[in-house]
């Protein structure tokens, strides 16, 4: 994996590390939302939501469209898919090793 891809994963996992940002992404999975609507649902200040949105934007997990005074936020799942692919590599790694461990114990039980 290249340095640029690694940096992108760092940004994505940092953005995902906060519960409020994960909740925002979950809400955005239903479709584009205005920043004010996101703040209202999460019962936090507009300033707080704006800071979380800025982090999600830097990680390129969301996109912002401005229409007059309204800012519409849309989920961009591409970076999430890259993070999922990275996690899948390790899931496969551990699945094989755990399967081997189960087989080892089963063989040991058969030889008793």
Secondary structure, DSSP 8 states (H G I E B T S, - for coil): --HHHHHHHHHHHHHHTSHHHHHHHHHHTTS-EEHHHHHHHHTS-HHHHHHHHHHHHHTTSEEEEEETTEEEEEE-THHHHHHHHHHHHHHHHHHHHHHHHHHHHHHHHHT-
